């Protein structure tokens, strides 16, 4: 089992009003770790870099990817929750934190293609960095959660016949933990199902590079996790900061509350349940099986 210290840290996250608050509290209480390998390049763009944190082990460890949020317009791999990072390393799970191109640098789905290339590149380093390429998971919040789910539920991008050894590597995950993730990018669904969401929070062209309806529909289908679910997908742990039926908060908190609403998780859980994939949905009062990201991955990789 995880230590009582880890359980206490996870409890702080669960009772907070949102994951961003949880991250802020954790980072204030835990010193920042130095990566074993910093800014390892998986592409030519300055944003196509990874920080790798190696867990101490004489045998290959599992690997968990952290993919940052920021609405595809901001964020950085250094935003990884230091407490969660420590928890994973302590139970023998190595971690890789990924940067990717932002929408202002290349419109979606460029970020998705970046994380695809990143996980394939990482798998080519498995022997050198002492991790098991067959035990790879991912977690992240908001936009990062979307990218994690896209990897987890998409068909494998591996091309065994490629002349590029990186392209021959798998993109599939063994477990995934999206936090406050938008499980569909169909904004019509948002209008119909998210309490208080009555107008777009941004111009789609700023993210997708187009306002053409046909092109937007095609990209939405390509990147929305809910459209990719199948029976061979990995166990999933989701976390949201509000319960179904909670009132819309007043003031500045309302915007973030709406775009990270638990309705997204309910939609995904219903779809995963229907195809027989393990789906643990955590929100205040939910009685979820896992108390946090570290406990979930420790259980999935046999580390608790």
N, C-alpha and C positions, 0 to 999 in steps of 0.2 A: 504493500500500500504506500501511497505517497506520505511524506512526513506531515506532521501536524502543522509545521510552518508553511508548507506548500498549500495545505487545505485552507489555512487562515487567509493566505494571500488570494486564493481563488474566491473565497467568500466575500472579500472586499470588492472584487470585481462584480460578483453576482448582485450584491445589494446596491451597487452604484446605479445612478439613473441612466448611464450609458457607457459604452466601451471606451469612449474618449476620456471620460472622467477616471475610469479604472486605470487607463494607461498613464495618465498624469500622476495619479497617486503612486503607482508602482515605480515610475521613473524617479520620483523624488526620494523614495526609500531605498533604492538599490543603485549602487555605483555602476557606471557604464563599463561593460566588458570590451576588451580589445579583440578584434577578430584574429583568428589564427592566420588567415589570408584575407587581406583587404583589397577591395576594388579589382577583383579578378575579372578580366574582360571576357565576355562571351560574344561580343560584336564590336563594330567599329565606332559606334556612337558613344559619346561620353556618358550617356545614361545606361548603357548596356554593360553593367558591372554587378558583381556579387561580392558580398562579404561572407566568408565561411568561418564558422565556429566549431572547432573539433572537440568532441567529447572524449575524455580519457578512457581508452579501452584497448586491450590487446587484440581484440577481435573486431571485425567490421561492425559498425553501429548502424542503426536506422538513421535516416536523414529527414528532417522536416524543413520545408521551405517557408520563409516569411515573405509575403508579398504585400507591400504597403498600400494604404488607401490614399485618398486625396481627390476624389472625383475625376480622376484621369487628368487633372490639371496641376496637381501638386503632390507633395509627399516625398518621402525618402526612406531608404532602407534603414537609416539610423533611427527611424521611429519605432523600431521593434521594442516591444515591452520587455524591459530588462529583467523583470521578475520572472516572466514566462521563459525567457531565454535561459536564465539560471536554472529554473526548474527542469527544463528539458535536458540541459547539459548534465545536471546532477544525477538524472536517472539513466544516463548513457545514450542520449539521443543527440546527434550532431545537428547543426542548424545552418542554413544558408539564407541570407537576406538579399532580396533581389531589387534592383532598380530597373526601370523600363522607360521607354520614351513616352512623354506626356502628349496630350492632345494638341497642344500648341506647336509641338515639334513634328508630329505625324498623327493624322486622325485615326480613330479606331477603324479597323481592329489591329493597328500596329502594336499596341501594348500586348495584345493577346499573342501575336506572333513572336514578340520579344520573350515572353515568359516560356513559350514553347521552346525556343532556341536555348534559353537559359537552362531549363531542366535537362535537355538533351546534352548540353555541354557539361553540366555537372556530372551526369552519369559517366562521361568519359574519364572523370577524375576519381572514380570510386576507389580503385585500388590504391592510388597515390594518397588519397585523403582518408582512407580507412573507413569507408561506409559501404553499406550493402545497397546496391542499385535496385534491388528488388523490394526494398522496404523504404519507400519514399512517400512522405505525406506533405501537406501544405496547410497553412492558415494565413489569414489576413482579414482586414476590416474594410467594409464598404466596397470601393472599387477593387481593392485587393482581394476581397471575398469573391467578387465576380470572377476575377482571374483564376483564383484557386478552383472554383467550381467548374469553370470552363475547361481547365486541364483535367479535372477529375472525371467529368462526364462526357467529354468529347472522345470520339474514336481515336485510337492511337495514331499519331502522326509519323511513327517510325517507318522508314523506307529501307527495307533490308537490301534492296538492290542498288542503293545510292553509292556513288564513288566517294561521298563525304562521310567519314566515320561518325561524325556528330549526328547527321541526319538519320543514321541507322539506329540510333538509340530511341528507347521508348519515351513517350510523354505521359504515360498513365501513372496514377497515384494509387497508393494502398489505403489511404485514409485522408479525409479532408475536414477542416474546421473553419467554415466561413462565419465571420462575426459581423452582424448588422448588414448582411449582404442583400443587394437587390437581385432577386432571382429571376426577374424579367426586366428587359429594357423597353417593353411595350408600354409607352406612356398612356395609351388609352386604358390599359389595365390599371395603371396607377390612379387615374381619375375616378375609376369605378370602384376601387377597393381600398384606397388609402384614406383614412379619415382626414378631412380637411384639405386634401390635395386637390385644388381647384384651378391651378394654373401652372405652366411649366416653370421649373426652377432655373432653367437655362435654355439658351438657343441651341437646338440640336446641331446646327452647323458648326458650333464651336467645338463639339466633341466628335461628330461623325464626318465633318468636312463637307456636308451636303444637307440641303433641305428638300431634296427630291423625294417624294413619298415612296416611290418604288424602290429606290436605293436604300432609304432608311428602313423599309420593311425587310429587305434582304439582309442588311447588316444586323438588325435586331434579332432576326431568326438565327443568324450565324453565331451570335455571341451570348444570347440569353441562356443561362443554365437550364431553365425549365424546359427548353426545347430540345435539350440534349440527353435527358435522363433515359437510362435503359437498365435492364435487370443486372448487368454486369458491373454496375458502378460501385465505388467503394463506400464503406461506412462513413457516415456524415454526422458531425456534431455542429449544431447551429446555436448561436446566442444572440439575443436581442434585449434591449434595455427597458422594454415596456410590455405589459400584458395586453392580450386582446381585450378591447372594451375600455382601456384607459382613455381618459379625455385628452384632447389635444392641449398641450401646454400653451401658456400665453407668452407673448414676447418673442425674443430672438431664438429661444429654444425650439420653437414650433417647426422651423424649416428643417433642421437636422433630424428632429423627431419623425417627421413625415417620411423623409427619404430613406430612413433606416427602420421602417416600421415592421413589427412582427408579422404583419400580413404576408410579407414576402416569405418568411419562414414557414408559415402555415401552408402556403401554396406549394412550396417545395416538399415539405413533409408529406402532404397528401399524395403527391406524385411519386415520391420514393417509396412510401408505404404500399402504393398500388402495384409496384413492380417487385416488391420484396427486398428492398435495400434498407439496411439499418439506418434509421434517421432519429437522432436525439435532438429535440428542440428545447432549448433553455431560455426561459424568460422569468421574471419575478412571479413566484408561486407555481411554476410549471411542474416541479417535482422531477426534473430531468435526471437521467441516470448519472451523468458526469457533471462534476462541479466546475470544470474549466478545461482549457486547452491542454494543459500539461497532463492532467489525469486521463483525458481521452486518448492522447497519443501513447502514453505509458501503457494503457490497457491494450490498445490495438497492436503495439509492437512488443507485448509481453515483458514490459519493463517495470511492472508494479507488483 
